[in-house]
């Protein structure tokens, strides 16, 4: 349940990614495909970060994390 409810909220993108990775170990069936993992990660980001990532339609998790970090740096 904690993973299902995970949102970036007050966390930095880096902190969110660490927590996402830790909790995702308990949700392997939900994230069996990399695209599912990527979508779930993006969905949990703050709206101002997420809105900048959506146009890229990222399907690779590492690229989504990298882009989110870039967006955060430029805010």
PDB file of N, H, CA, C and O in Angstrom:
ATOM      1  N   UNK A   1       0.826  -1.200   0.000  1.00  0.00           N
ATOM      2  CA  UNK A   1       0.000   0.000   0.000  1.00  0.00           C
ATOM      3  C   UNK A   1       0.864   1.256   0.000  1.00  0.00           C
ATOM      4  O   UNK A   1       0.539   2.235  -0.671  1.00  0.00           O
ATOM      5  N   UNK A   2       1.959   1.230   0.747  1.00  0.00           N
ATOM      6  H   UNK A   2       2.223   0.435   1.292  1.00  0.00           H
ATOM      7  CA  UNK A   2       2.819   2.420   0.801  1.00  0.00           C
ATOM      8  C   UNK A   2       3.345   2.759  -0.589  1.00  0.00           C
ATOM      9  O   UNK A   2       3.425   3.931  -0.960  1.00  0.00           O
ATOM     10  N   UNK A   3       3.705   1.728  -1.358  1.00  0.00           N
ATOM     11  H   UNK A   3       3.640   0.777  -1.057  1.00  0.00           H
ATOM     12  CA  UNK A   3       4.184   1.977  -2.717  1.00  0.00           C
ATOM     13  C   UNK A   3       3.066   2.552  -3.578  1.00  0.00           C
ATOM     14  O   UNK A   3       3.294   3.495  -4.335  1.00  0.00           O
ATOM     15  N   UNK A   4       1.881   2.005  -3.474  1.00  0.00           N
ATOM     16  H   UNK A   4       1.696   1.239  -2.858  1.00  0.00           H
ATOM     17  CA  UNK A   4       0.742   2.472  -4.271  1.00  0.00           C
ATOM     18  C   UNK A   4       0.464   3.949  -4.021  1.00  0.00           C
ATOM     19  O   UNK A   4       0.074   4.670  -4.939  1.00  0.00           O
ATOM     20  N   UNK A   5       0.660   4.403  -2.791  1.00  0.00           N
ATOM     21  H   UNK A   5       0.977   3.818  -2.045  1.00  0.00           H
ATOM     22  CA  UNK A   5       0.363   5.777  -2.403  1.00  0.00           C
ATOM     23  C   UNK A   5       1.555   6.717  -2.515  1.00  0.00           C
ATOM     24  O   UNK A   5       1.427   7.906  -2.220  1.00  0.00           O
ATOM     25  N   UNK A   6       2.692   6.220  -2.927  1.00  0.00           N
ATOM     26  H   UNK A   6       2.796   5.255  -3.167  1.00  0.00           H
ATOM     27  CA  UNK A   6       3.909   7.025  -2.955  1.00  0.00           C
ATOM     28  C   UNK A   6       3.796   8.191  -3.939  1.00  0.00           C
ATOM     29  O   UNK A   6       3.459   8.010  -5.109  1.00  0.00           O
ATOM     30  N   UNK A   7       4.085   9.384  -3.435  1.00  0.00           N
ATOM     31  H   UNK A   7       4.359   9.531  -2.484  1.00  0.00           H
ATOM     32  CA  UNK A   7       4.123  10.610  -4.240  1.00  0.00           C
ATOM     33  C   UNK A   7       5.379  11.374  -3.855  1.00  0.00           C
ATOM     34  O   UNK A   7       5.909  11.197  -2.758  1.00  0.00           O
ATOM     35  N   UNK A   8       5.846  12.205  -4.740  1.00  0.00           N
ATOM     36  H   UNK A   8       5.416  12.349  -5.631  1.00  0.00           H
ATOM     37  CA  UNK A   8       7.045  12.992  -4.457  1.00  0.00           C
ATOM     38  C   UNK A   8       6.799  13.987  -3.328  1.00  0.00           C
ATOM     39  O   UNK A   8       7.639  14.138  -2.441  1.00  0.00           O
ATOM     40  N   UNK A   9       5.669  14.658  -3.354  1.00  0.00           N
ATOM     41  H   UNK A   9       4.986  14.535  -4.074  1.00  0.00           H
ATOM     42  CA  UNK A   9       5.309  15.646  -2.339  1.00  0.00           C
ATOM     43  C   UNK A   9       6.484  16.561  -1.989  1.00  0.00           C
ATOM     44  O   UNK A   9       6.949  17.317  -2.843  1.00  0.00           O
ATOM     45  N   UNK A  10       6.964  16.503  -0.756  1.00  0.00           N
ATOM     46  H   UNK A  10       6.586  15.889  -0.063  1.00  0.00           H
ATOM     47  CA  UNK A  10       8.021  17.390  -0.271  1.00  0.00           C
ATOM     48  C   UNK A  10       9.435  16.876  -0.562  1.00  0.00           C
ATOM     49  O   UNK A  10      10.413  17.557  -0.256  1.00  0.00           O
ATOM     50  N   UNK A  11       9.548  15.697  -1.141  1.00  0.00           N
ATOM     51  H   UNK A  11       8.753  15.143  -1.389  1.00  0.00           H
ATOM     52  CA  UNK A  11      10.855  15.106  -1.429  1.00  0.00           C
ATOM     53  C   UNK A  11      11.486  15.724  -2.676  1.00  0.00           C
ATOM     54  O   UNK A  11      10.781  16.224  -3.552  1.00  0.00           O
ATOM     55  N   UNK A  12      12.804  15.688  -2.749  1.00  0.00           N
ATOM     56  H   UNK A  12      13.377  15.282  -2.038  1.00  0.00           H
ATOM     57  CA  UNK A  12      13.473  16.034  -3.999  1.00  0.00           C
ATOM     58  C   UNK A  12      13.264  14.866  -4.958  1.00  0.00           C
ATOM     59  O   UNK A  12      12.838  13.791  -4.536  1.00  0.00           O
ATOM     60  N   UNK A  13      13.553  15.061  -6.220  1.00  0.00           N
ATOM     61  H   UNK A  13      13.900  15.934  -6.562  1.00  0.00           H
ATOM     62  CA  UNK A  13      13.432  13.967  -7.189  1.00  0.00           C
ATOM     63  C   UNK A  13      14.355  12.825  -6.781  1.00  0.00           C
ATOM     64  O   UNK A  13      13.971  11.659  -6.864  1.00  0.00           O
ATOM     65  N   UNK A  14      15.560  13.147  -6.345  1.00  0.00           N
ATOM     66  H   UNK A  14      15.872  14.095  -6.278  1.00  0.00           H
ATOM     67  CA  UNK A  14      16.504  12.112  -5.931  1.00  0.00           C
ATOM     68  C   UNK A  14      15.973  11.312  -4.739  1.00  0.00           C
ATOM     69  O   UNK A  14      16.050  10.084  -4.733  1.00  0.00           O
ATOM     70  N   UNK A  15      15.439  12.000  -3.738  1.00  0.00           N
ATOM     71  H   UNK A  15      15.377  12.998  -3.743  1.00  0.00           H
ATOM     72  CA  UNK A  15      14.881  11.315  -2.569  1.00  0.00           C
ATOM     73  C   UNK A  15      13.684  10.452  -2.963  1.00  0.00           C
ATOM     74  O   UNK A  15      13.531   9.330  -2.480  1.00  0.00           O
ATOM     75  N   UNK A  16      12.840  10.984  -3.841  1.00  0.00           N
ATOM     76  H   UNK A  16      12.964  11.895  -4.234  1.00  0.00           H
ATOM     77  CA  UNK A  16      11.677  10.232  -4.323  1.00  0.00           C
ATOM     78  C   UNK A  16      12.123   8.974  -5.068  1.00  0.00           C
ATOM     79  O   UNK A  16      11.544   7.903  -4.884  1.00  0.00           O
ATOM     80  N   UNK A  17      13.143   9.101  -5.900  1.00  0.00           N
ATOM     81  H   UNK A  17      13.613   9.971  -6.050  1.00  0.00           H
ATOM     82  CA  UNK A  17      13.631   7.960  -6.680  1.00  0.00           C
ATOM     83  C   UNK A  17      14.177   6.872  -5.760  1.00  0.00           C
ATOM     84  O   UNK A  17      13.946   5.687  -6.003  1.00  0.00           O
ATOM     85  N   UNK A  18      14.892   7.254  -4.714  1.00  0.00           N
ATOM     86  H   UNK A  18      15.080   8.216  -4.516  1.00  0.00           H
ATOM     87  CA  UNK A  18      15.439   6.287  -3.762  1.00  0.00           C
ATOM     88  C   UNK A  18      14.299   5.538  -3.071  1.00  0.00           C
ATOM     89  O   UNK A  18      14.328   4.312  -2.969  1.00  0.00           O
ATOM     90  N   UNK A  19      13.306   6.273  -2.603  1.00  0.00           N
ATOM     91  H   UNK A  19      13.282   7.270  -2.686  1.00  0.00           H
ATOM     92  CA  UNK A  19      12.164   5.651  -1.921  1.00  0.00           C
ATOM     93  C   UNK A  19      11.374   4.776  -2.899  1.00  0.00           C
ATOM     94  O   UNK A  19      10.941   3.680  -2.544  1.00  0.00           O
ATOM     95  N   UNK A  20      11.189   5.259  -4.121  1.00  0.00           N
ATOM     96  H   UNK A  20      11.540   6.149  -4.410  1.00  0.00           H
ATOM     97  CA  UNK A  20      10.487   4.504  -5.161  1.00  0.00           C
ATOM     98  C   UNK A  20      11.198   3.175  -5.396  1.00  0.00           C
ATOM     99  O   UNK A  20      10.555   2.128  -5.464  1.00  0.00           O
ATOM    100  N   UNK A  21      12.509   3.215  -5.517  1.00  0.00           N
ATOM    101  H   UNK A  21      13.032   4.066  -5.461  1.00  0.00           H
ATOM    102  CA  UNK A  21      13.295   2.002  -5.758  1.00  0.00           C
ATOM    103  C   UNK A  21      13.186   1.040  -4.574  1.00  0.00           C
ATOM    104  O   UNK A  21      13.011  -0.164  -4.762  1.00  0.00           O
ATOM    105  N   UNK A  22      13.290   1.571  -3.364  1.00  0.00           N
ATOM    106  H   UNK A  22      13.433   2.549  -3.211  1.00  0.00           H
ATOM    107  CA  UNK A  22      13.189   0.723  -2.168  1.00  0.00           C
ATOM    108  C   UNK A  22      11.837   0.015  -2.108  1.00  0.00           C
ATOM    109  O   UNK A  22      11.768  -1.196  -1.899  1.00  0.00           O
ATOM    110  N   UNK A  23      10.769   0.781  -2.294  1.00  0.00           N
ATOM    111  H   UNK A  23      10.824   1.765  -2.464  1.00  0.00           H
ATOM    112  CA  UNK A  23       9.420   0.216  -2.165  1.00  0.00           C
ATOM    113  C   UNK A  23       9.012  -0.636  -3.366  1.00  0.00           C
ATOM    114  O   UNK A  23       8.176  -1.529  -3.231  1.00  0.00           O
ATOM    115  N   UNK A  24       9.584  -0.375  -4.521  1.00  0.00           N
ATOM    116  H   UNK A  24      10.263   0.351  -4.630  1.00  0.00           H
ATOM    117  CA  UNK A  24       9.197  -1.123  -5.720  1.00  0.00           C
ATOM    118  C   UNK A  24       9.567  -2.599  -5.625  1.00  0.00           C
ATOM    119  O   UNK A  24       9.009  -3.429  -6.343  1.00  0.00           O
ATOM    120  N   UNK A  25      10.486  -2.920  -4.758  1.00  0.00           N
ATOM    121  H   UNK A  25      10.939  -2.246  -4.174  1.00  0.00           H
ATOM    122  CA  UNK A  25      10.853  -4.330  -4.553  1.00  0.00           C
ATOM    123  C   UNK A  25       9.658  -5.148  -4.073  1.00  0.00           C
ATOM    124  O   UNK A  25       9.596  -6.359  -4.289  1.00  0.00           O
ATOM    125  N   UNK A  26       8.714  -4.477  -3.424  1.00  0.00           N
ATOM    126  H   UNK A  26       8.765  -3.494  -3.249  1.00  0.00           H
ATOM    127  CA  UNK A  26       7.532  -5.161  -2.892  1.00  0.00           C
ATOM    128  C   UNK A  26       6.365  -5.152  -3.882  1.00  0.00           C
ATOM    129  O   UNK A  26       5.291  -5.679  -3.593  1.00  0.00           O
ATOM    130  N   UNK A  27       6.586  -4.553  -5.039  1.00  0.00           N
ATOM    131  H   UNK A  27       7.459  -4.124  -5.274  1.00  0.00           H
ATOM    132  CA  UNK A  27       5.511  -4.437  -6.033  1.00  0.00           C
ATOM    133  C   UNK A  27       5.972  -4.944  -7.394  1.00  0.00           C
ATOM    134  O   UNK A  27       5.623  -4.370  -8.426  1.00  0.00           O
ATOM    135  N   UNK A  28       6.741  -6.001  -7.397  1.00  0.00           N
ATOM    136  H   UNK A  28       7.025  -6.468  -6.559  1.00  0.00           H
ATOM    137  CA  UNK A  28       7.311  -6.517  -8.641  1.00  0.00           C
ATOM    138  C   UNK A  28       6.256  -6.846  -9.690  1.00  0.00           C
ATOM    139  O   UNK A  28       6.473  -6.616 -10.880  1.00  0.00           O
ATOM    140  N   UNK A  29       5.120  -7.381  -9.263  1.00  0.00           N
ATOM    141  H   UNK A  29       4.943  -7.569  -8.297  1.00  0.00           H
ATOM    142  CA  UNK A  29       4.077  -7.749 -10.228  1.00  0.00           C
ATOM    143  C   UNK A  29       3.466  -6.525 -10.899  1.00  0.00           C
ATOM    144  O   UNK A  29       3.049  -6.590 -12.056  1.00  0.00           O
ATOM    145  N   UNK A  30       3.413  -5.417 -10.181  1.00  0.00           N
ATOM    146  H   UNK A  30       3.752  -5.364  -9.241  1.00  0.00           H
ATOM    147  CA  UNK A  30       2.868  -4.182 -10.756  1.00  0.00           C
ATOM    148  C   UNK A  30       3.832  -3.546 -11.753  1.00  0.00           C
ATOM    149  O   UNK A  30       3.425  -2.784 -12.630  1.00  0.00           O
ATOM    150  N   UNK A  31       5.097  -3.868 -11.606  1.00  0.00           N
ATOM    151  H   UNK A  31       5.427  -4.487 -10.894  1.00  0.00           H
ATOM    152  CA  UNK A  31       6.132  -3.223 -12.407  1.00  0.00           C
ATOM    153  C   UNK A  31       6.917  -4.220 -13.239  1.00  0.00           C
ATOM    154  O   UNK A  31       8.124  -4.059 -13.422  1.00  0.00           O
ATOM    155  N   UNK A  32       6.261  -5.230 -13.737  1.00  0.00           N
ATOM    156  H   UNK A  32       5.280  -5.360 -13.589  1.00  0.00           H
ATOM    157  CA  UNK A  32       6.966  -6.282 -14.464  1.00  0.00           C
ATOM    158  C   UNK A  32       7.601  -5.780 -15.762  1.00  0.00           C
ATOM    159  O   UNK A  32       8.594  -6.341 -16.226  1.00  0.00           O
ATOM    160  N   UNK A  33       7.041  -4.747 -16.336  1.00  0.00           N
ATOM    161  H   UNK A  33       6.235  -4.291 -15.959  1.00  0.00           H
ATOM    162  CA  UNK A  33       7.591  -4.159 -17.562  1.00  0.00           C
ATOM    163  C   UNK A  33       8.228  -2.808 -17.236  1.00  0.00           C
ATOM    164  O   UNK A  33       7.725  -2.069 -16.389  1.00  0.00           O
ATOM    165  N   UNK A  34       9.319  -2.492 -17.899  1.00  0.00           N
ATOM    166  H   UNK A  34       9.728  -3.092 -18.587  1.00  0.00           H
ATOM    167  CA  UNK A  34       9.997  -1.215 -17.640  1.00  0.00           C
ATOM    168  C   UNK A  34       9.084  -0.031 -17.917  1.00  0.00           C
ATOM    169  O   UNK A  34       9.137   0.973 -17.207  1.00  0.00           O
ATOM    170  N   UNK A  35       8.263  -0.139 -18.925  1.00  0.00           N
ATOM    171  H   UNK A  35       8.221  -0.954 -19.502  1.00  0.00           H
ATOM    172  CA  UNK A  35       7.333   0.949 -19.246  1.00  0.00           C
ATOM    173  C   UNK A  35       6.359   1.196 -18.088  1.00  0.00           C
ATOM    174  O   UNK A  35       6.034   2.345 -17.792  1.00  0.00           O
ATOM    175  N   UNK A  36       5.895   0.131 -17.434  1.00  0.00           N
ATOM    176  H   UNK A  36       6.160  -0.802 -17.675  1.00  0.00           H
ATOM    177  CA  UNK A  36       5.000   0.274 -16.279  1.00  0.00           C
ATOM    178  C   UNK A  36       5.718   0.973 -15.129  1.00  0.00           C
ATOM    179  O   UNK A  36       5.160   1.857 -14.478  1.00  0.00           O
ATOM    180  N   UNK A  37       6.947   0.570 -14.891  1.00  0.00           N
ATOM    181  H   UNK A  37       7.401  -0.147 -15.420  1.00  0.00           H
ATOM    182  CA  UNK A  37       7.765   1.188 -13.832  1.00  0.00           C
ATOM    183  C   UNK A  37       7.952   2.682 -14.119  1.00  0.00           C
ATOM    184  O   UNK A  37       7.826   3.515 -13.222  1.00  0.00           O
ATOM    185  N   UNK A  38       8.250   3.003 -15.359  1.00  0.00           N
ATOM    186  H   UNK A  38       8.353   2.327 -16.088  1.00  0.00           H
ATOM    187  CA  UNK A  38       8.477   4.388 -15.763  1.00  0.00           C
ATOM    188  C   UNK A  38       7.210   5.222 -15.594  1.00  0.00           C
ATOM    189  O   UNK A  38       7.258   6.324 -15.046  1.00  0.00           O
ATOM    190  N   UNK A  39       6.093   4.706 -16.056  1.00  0.00           N
ATOM    191  H   UNK A  39       6.054   3.811 -16.501  1.00  0.00           H
ATOM    192  CA  UNK A  39       4.822   5.430 -15.938  1.00  0.00           C
ATOM    193  C   UNK A  39       4.465   5.665 -14.481  1.00  0.00           C
ATOM    194  O   UNK A  39       4.004   6.749 -14.122  1.00  0.00           O
ATOM    195  N   UNK A  40       4.673   4.664 -13.639  1.00  0.00           N
ATOM    196  H   UNK A  40       5.048   3.784 -13.930  1.00  0.00           H
ATOM    197  CA  UNK A  40       4.347   4.801 -12.223  1.00  0.00           C
ATOM    198  C   UNK A  40       5.237   5.841 -11.556  1.00  0.00           C
ATOM    199  O   UNK A  40       4.772   6.620 -10.723  1.00  0.00           O
ATOM    200  N   UNK A  41       6.516   5.852 -11.920  1.00  0.00           N
ATOM    201  H   UNK A  41       6.894   5.219 -12.596  1.00  0.00           H
ATOM    202  CA  UNK A  41       7.449   6.843 -11.380  1.00  0.00           C
ATOM    203  C   UNK A  41       7.009   8.249 -11.770  1.00  0.00           C
ATOM    204  O   UNK A  41       6.927   9.136 -10.920  1.00  0.00           O
ATOM    205  N   UNK A  42       6.732   8.451 -13.035  1.00  0.00           N
ATOM    206  H   UNK A  42       6.798   7.731 -13.726  1.00  0.00           H
ATOM    207  CA  UNK A  42       6.322   9.771 -13.530  1.00  0.00           C
ATOM    208  C   UNK A  42       5.008  10.200 -12.886  1.00  0.00           C
ATOM    209  O   UNK A  42       4.852  11.365 -12.520  1.00  0.00           O
ATOM    210  N   UNK A  43       4.075   9.287 -12.745  1.00  0.00           N
ATOM    211  H   UNK A  43       4.201   8.341 -13.043  1.00  0.00           H
ATOM    212  CA  UNK A  43       2.772   9.600 -12.148  1.00  0.00           C
ATOM    213  C   UNK A  43       2.913  10.113 -10.711  1.00  0.00           C
ATOM    214  O   UNK A  43       2.085  10.904 -10.261  1.00  0.00           O
ATOM    215  N   UNK A  44       3.943   9.677  -9.987  1.00  0.00           N
ATOM    216  H   UNK A  44       4.616   9.033 -10.353  1.00  0.00           H
ATOM    217  CA  UNK A  44       4.137  10.079  -8.599  1.00  0.00           C
ATOM    218  C   UNK A  44       4.883  11.390  -8.404  1.00  0.00           C
ATOM    219  O   UNK A  44       4.977  11.897  -7.286  1.00  0.00           O
ATOM    220  N   UNK A  45       5.414  11.940  -9.494  1.00  0.00           N
ATOM    221  H   UNK A  45       5.337  11.528 -10.402  1.00  0.00           H
ATOM    222  CA  UNK A  45       6.149  13.198  -9.396  1.00  0.00           C
ATOM    223  C   UNK A  45       5.217  14.370  -9.120  1.00  0.00           C
ATOM    224  O   UNK A  45       4.018  14.295  -9.388  1.00  0.00           O
ATOM    225  N   UNK A  46       5.773  15.455  -8.581  1.00  0.00           N
ATOM    226  H   UNK A  46       6.747  15.515  -8.363  1.00  0.00           H
ATOM    227  CA  UNK A  46       5.010  16.690  -8.396  1.00  0.00           C
ATOM    228  C   UNK A  46       4.489  17.135  -9.758  1.00  0.00           C
ATOM    229  O   UNK A  46       5.140  16.912 -10.778  1.00  0.00           O
ATOM    230  N   UNK A  47       3.332  17.754  -9.772  1.00  0.00           N
ATOM    231  H   UNK A  47       2.803  17.935  -8.943  1.00  0.00           H
ATOM    232  CA  UNK A  47       2.700  18.130 -11.041  1.00  0.00           C
ATOM    233  C   UNK A  47       3.582  19.039 -11.889  1.00  0.00           C
ATOM    234  O   UNK A  47       3.580  18.922 -13.114  1.00  0.00           O
ATOM    235  N   UNK A  48       4.334  19.940 -11.266  1.00  0.00           N
ATOM    236  H   UNK A  48       4.335  20.035 -10.270  1.00  0.00           H
ATOM    237  CA  UNK A  48       5.181  20.851 -12.051  1.00  0.00           C
ATOM    238  C   UNK A  48       6.347  20.129 -12.717  1.00  0.00           C
ATOM    239  O   UNK A  48       6.839  20.580 -13.751  1.00  0.00           O
ATOM    240  N   UNK A  49       6.790  19.030 -12.148  1.00  0.00           N
ATOM    241  H   UNK A  49       6.390  18.663 -11.308  1.00  0.00           H
ATOM    242  CA  UNK A  49       7.847  18.220 -12.775  1.00  0.00           C
ATOM    243  C   UNK A  49       7.210  17.285 -13.801  1.00  0.00           C
ATOM    244  O   UNK A  49       7.672  17.182 -14.937  1.00  0.00           O
ATOM    245  N   UNK A  50       6.146  16.609 -13.382  1.00  0.00           N
ATOM    246  H   UNK A  50       5.771  16.693 -12.459  1.00  0.00           H
ATOM    247  CA  UNK A  50       5.459  15.651 -14.261  1.00  0.00           C
ATOM    248  C   UNK A  50       5.011  16.298 -15.564  1.00  0.00           C
ATOM    249  O   UNK A  50       5.163  15.703 -16.631  1.00  0.00           O
ATOM    250  N   UNK A  51       4.465  17.497 -15.495  1.00  0.00           N
ATOM    251  H   UNK A  51       4.342  17.981 -14.628  1.00  0.00           H
ATOM    252  CA  UNK A  51       3.944  18.161 -16.698  1.00  0.00           C
ATOM    253  C   UNK A  51       5.033  18.429 -17.731  1.00  0.00           C
ATOM    254  O   UNK A  51       4.762  18.492 -18.930  1.00  0.00           O
ATOM    255  N   UNK A  52       6.256  18.585 -17.257  1.00  0.00           N
ATOM    256  H   UNK A  52       6.475  18.533 -16.283  1.00  0.00           H
ATOM    257  CA  UNK A  52       7.373  18.817 -18.189  1.00  0.00           C
ATOM    258  C   UNK A  52       7.891  17.508 -18.806  1.00  0.00           C
ATOM    259  O   UNK A  52       8.544  17.531 -19.850  1.00  0.00           O
ATOM    260  N   UNK A  53       7.601  16.375 -18.163  1.00  0.00           N
ATOM    261  H   UNK A  53       7.071  16.356 -17.315  1.00  0.00           H
ATOM    262  CA  UNK A  53       8.061  15.078 -18.670  1.00  0.00           C
ATOM    263  C   UNK A  53       7.065  14.433 -19.627  1.00  0.00           C
ATOM    264  O   UNK A  53       7.465  13.710 -20.540  1.00  0.00           O
ATOM    265  N   UNK A  54       5.791  14.682 -19.431  1.00  0.00           N
ATOM    266  H   UNK A  54       5.466  15.269 -18.690  1.00  0.00           H
ATOM    267  CA  UNK A  54       4.751  14.015 -20.218  1.00  0.00           C
ATOM    268  C   UNK A  54       4.961  14.142 -21.731  1.00  0.00           C
ATOM    269  O   UNK A  54       4.794  13.151 -22.443  1.00  0.00           O
ATOM    270  N   UNK A  55       5.324  15.328 -22.250  1.00  0.00           N
ATOM    271  H   UNK A  55       5.460  16.133 -21.672  1.00  0.00           H
ATOM    272  CA  UNK A  55       5.498  15.421 -23.705  1.00  0.00           C
ATOM    273  C   UNK A  55       6.567  14.492 -24.292  1.00  0.00           C
ATOM    274  O   UNK A  55       6.529  14.174 -25.480  1.00  0.00           O
ATOM    275  N   UNK A  56       7.510  14.064 -23.469  1.00  0.00           N
ATOM    276  H   UNK A  56       7.542  14.323 -22.503  1.00  0.00           H
ATOM    277  CA  UNK A  56       8.589  13.190 -23.946  1.00  0.00           C
ATOM    278  C   UNK A  56       8.161  11.736 -24.090  1.00  0.00           C
ATOM    279  O   UNK A  56       8.849  10.957 -24.750  1.00  0.00           O
ATOM    280  N   UNK A  57       7.041  11.354 -23.485  1.00  0.00           N
ATOM    281  H   UNK A  57       6.482  11.987 -22.949  1.00  0.00           H
ATOM    282  CA  UNK A  57       6.534   9.983 -23.528  1.00  0.00           C
ATOM    283  C   UNK A  57       7.644   8.966 -23.246  1.00  0.00           C
ATOM    284  O   UNK A  57       7.853   8.020 -24.005  1.00  0.00           O
ATOM    285  N   UNK A  58       8.336   9.188 -22.150  1.00  0.00           N
ATOM    286  H   UNK A  58       8.165   9.957 -21.534  1.00  0.00           H
ATOM    287  CA  UNK A  58       9.466   8.347 -21.773  1.00  0.00           C
ATOM    288  C   UNK A  58       9.007   6.939 -21.414  1.00  0.00           C
ATOM    289  O   UNK A  58       8.009   6.758 -20.717  1.00  0.00           O
ATOM    290  N   UNK A  59       9.742   5.951 -21.895  1.00  0.00           N
ATOM    291  H   UNK A  59      10.553   6.098 -22.461  1.00  0.00           H
ATOM    292  CA  UNK A  59       9.415   4.559 -21.625  1.00  0.00           C
ATOM    293  C   UNK A  59      10.548   3.824 -20.924  1.00  0.00           C
ATOM    294  O   UNK A  59      10.403   2.662 -20.542  1.00  0.00           O
ATOM    295  N   UNK A  60      11.677   4.507 -20.757  1.00  0.00           N
ATOM    296  H   UNK A  60      11.794   5.450 -21.067  1.00  0.00           H
ATOM    297  CA  UNK A  60      12.840   3.912 -20.096  1.00  0.00           C
ATOM    298  C   UNK A  60      13.010   4.601 -18.743  1.00  0.00           C
ATOM    299  O   UNK A  60      13.145   5.823 -18.671  1.00  0.00           O
ATOM    300  N   UNK A  61      13.003   3.810 -17.682  1.00  0.00           N
ATOM    301  H   UNK A  61      12.893   2.817 -17.741  1.00  0.00           H
ATOM    302  CA  UNK A  61      13.031   4.339 -16.322  1.00  0.00           C
ATOM    303  C   UNK A  61      14.201   5.282 -16.087  1.00  0.00           C
ATOM    304  O   UNK A  61      14.009   6.379 -15.564  1.00  0.00           O
ATOM    305  N   UNK A  62      15.395   4.881 -16.460  1.00  0.00           N
ATOM    306  H   UNK A  62      15.550   3.989 -16.885  1.00  0.00           H
ATOM    307  CA  UNK A  62      16.583   5.712 -16.199  1.00  0.00           C
ATOM    308  C   UNK A  62      16.489   7.057 -16.919  1.00  0.00           C
ATOM    309  O   UNK A  62      16.954   8.072 -16.400  1.00  0.00           O
ATOM    310  N   UNK A  63      15.896   7.069 -18.096  1.00  0.00           N
ATOM    311  H   UNK A  63      15.518   6.245 -18.517  1.00  0.00           H
ATOM    312  CA  UNK A  63      15.724   8.326 -18.827  1.00  0.00           C
ATOM    313  C   UNK A  63      14.707   9.233 -18.125  1.00  0.00           C
ATOM    314  O   UNK A  63      14.873  10.453 -18.100  1.00  0.00           O
ATOM    315  N   UNK A  64      13.675   8.644 -17.565  1.00  0.00           N
ATOM    316  H   UNK A  64      13.540   7.653 -17.586  1.00  0.00           H
ATOM    317  CA  UNK A  64      12.667   9.421 -16.841  1.00  0.00           C
ATOM    318  C   UNK A  64      13.284  10.048 -15.593  1.00  0.00           C
ATOM    319  O   UNK A  64      13.025  11.214 -15.295  1.00  0.00           O
ATOM    320  N   UNK A  65      14.092   9.291 -14.868  1.00  0.00           N
ATOM    321  H   UNK A  65      14.302   8.344 -15.110  1.00  0.00           H
ATOM    322  CA  UNK A  65      14.751   9.814 -13.669  1.00  0.00           C
ATOM    323  C   UNK A  65      15.690  10.946 -14.051  1.00  0.00           C
ATOM    324  O   UNK A  65      15.689  12.005 -13.424  1.00  0.00           O
ATOM    325  N   UNK A  66      16.487  10.717 -15.079  1.00  0.00           N
ATOM    326  H   UNK A  66      16.488   9.856 -15.588  1.00  0.00           H
ATOM    327  CA  UNK A  66      17.438  11.720 -15.545  1.00  0.00           C
ATOM    328  C   UNK A  66      16.729  13.018 -15.947  1.00  0.00           C
ATOM    329  O   UNK A  66      17.158  14.110 -15.574  1.00  0.00           O
ATOM    330  N   UNK A  67      15.654  12.887 -16.704  1.00  0.00           N
ATOM    331  H   UNK A  67      15.306  12.000 -17.007  1.00  0.00           H
ATOM    332  CA  UNK A  67      14.904  14.058 -17.163  1.00  0.00           C
ATOM    333  C   UNK A  67      14.246  14.776 -15.989  1.00  0.00           C
ATOM    334  O   UNK A  67      14.221  16.006 -15.960  1.00  0.00           O
ATOM    335  N   UNK A  68      13.715  14.034 -15.022  1.00  0.00           N
ATOM    336  H   UNK A  68      13.736  13.034 -15.045  1.00  0.00           H
ATOM    337  CA  UNK A  68      13.093  14.640 -13.842  1.00  0.00           C
ATOM    338  C   UNK A  68      14.125  15.423 -13.038  1.00  0.00           C
ATOM    339  O   UNK A  68      13.836  16.520 -12.560  1.00  0.00           O
ATOM    340  N   UNK A  69      15.314  14.872 -12.888  1.00  0.00           N
ATOM    341  H   UNK A  69      15.549  13.981 -13.276  1.00  0.00           H
ATOM    342  CA  UNK A  69      16.389  15.579 -12.183  1.00  0.00           C
ATOM    343  C   UNK A  69      16.761  16.854 -12.915  1.00  0.00           C
ATOM    344  O   UNK A  69      16.998  17.886 -12.287  1.00  0.00           O
ATOM    345  N   UNK A  70      16.813  16.793 -14.228  1.00  0.00           N
ATOM    346  H   UNK A  70      16.620  15.955 -14.738  1.00  0.00           H
ATOM    347  CA  UNK A  70      17.125  17.963 -15.053  1.00  0.00           C
ATOM    348  C   UNK A  70      16.062  19.045 -14.891  1.00  0.00           C
ATOM    349  O   UNK A  70      16.381  20.223 -14.727  1.00  0.00           O
ATOM    350  N   UNK A  71      14.811  18.640 -14.940  1.00  0.00           N
ATOM    351  H   UNK A  71      14.551  17.683 -15.074  1.00  0.00           H
ATOM    352  CA  UNK A  71      13.711  19.589 -14.765  1.00  0.00           C
ATOM    353  C   UNK A  71      13.790  20.252 -13.398  1.00  0.00           C
ATOM    354  O   UNK A  71      13.628  21.466 -13.279  1.00  0.00           O
ATOM    355  N   UNK A  72      14.040  19.450 -12.370  1.00  0.00           N
ATOM    356  H   UNK A  72      14.171  18.464 -12.467  1.00  0.00           H
ATOM    357  CA  UNK A  72      14.143  19.990 -11.008  1.00  0.00           C
ATOM    358  C   UNK A  72      15.278  21.002 -10.888  1.00  0.00           C
ATOM    359  O   UNK A  72      15.123  22.038 -10.242  1.00  0.00           O
ATOM    360  N   UNK A  73      16.417  20.703 -11.509  1.00  0.00           N
ATOM    361  H   UNK A  73      16.543  19.861 -12.034  1.00  0.00           H
ATOM    362  CA  UNK A  73      17.554  21.632 -11.473  1.00  0.00           C
ATOM    363  C   UNK A  73      17.218  22.967 -12.130  1.00  0.00           C
ATOM    364  O   UNK A  73      17.721  24.013 -11.719  1.00  0.00           O
ATOM    365  N   UNK A  74      16.377  22.925 -13.140  1.00  0.00           N
ATOM    366  H   UNK A  74      15.969  22.075 -13.474  1.00  0.00           H
ATOM    367  CA  UNK A  74      16.037  24.131 -13.889  1.00  0.00           C
ATOM    368  C   UNK A  74      14.831  24.886 -13.346  1.00  0.00           C
ATOM    369  O   UNK A  74      14.379  25.855 -13.956  1.00  0.00           O
ATOM    370  N   UNK A  75      14.314  24.454 -12.219  1.00  0.00           N
ATOM    371  H   UNK A  75      14.681  23.667 -11.724  1.00  0.00           H
ATOM    372  CA  UNK A  75      13.149  25.119 -11.614  1.00  0.00           C
ATOM    373  C   UNK A  75      13.595  26.269 -10.725  1.00  0.00           C
ATOM    374  O   UNK A  75      12.758  26.948 -10.129  1.00  0.00           O
TER     375      UNK A  75
END
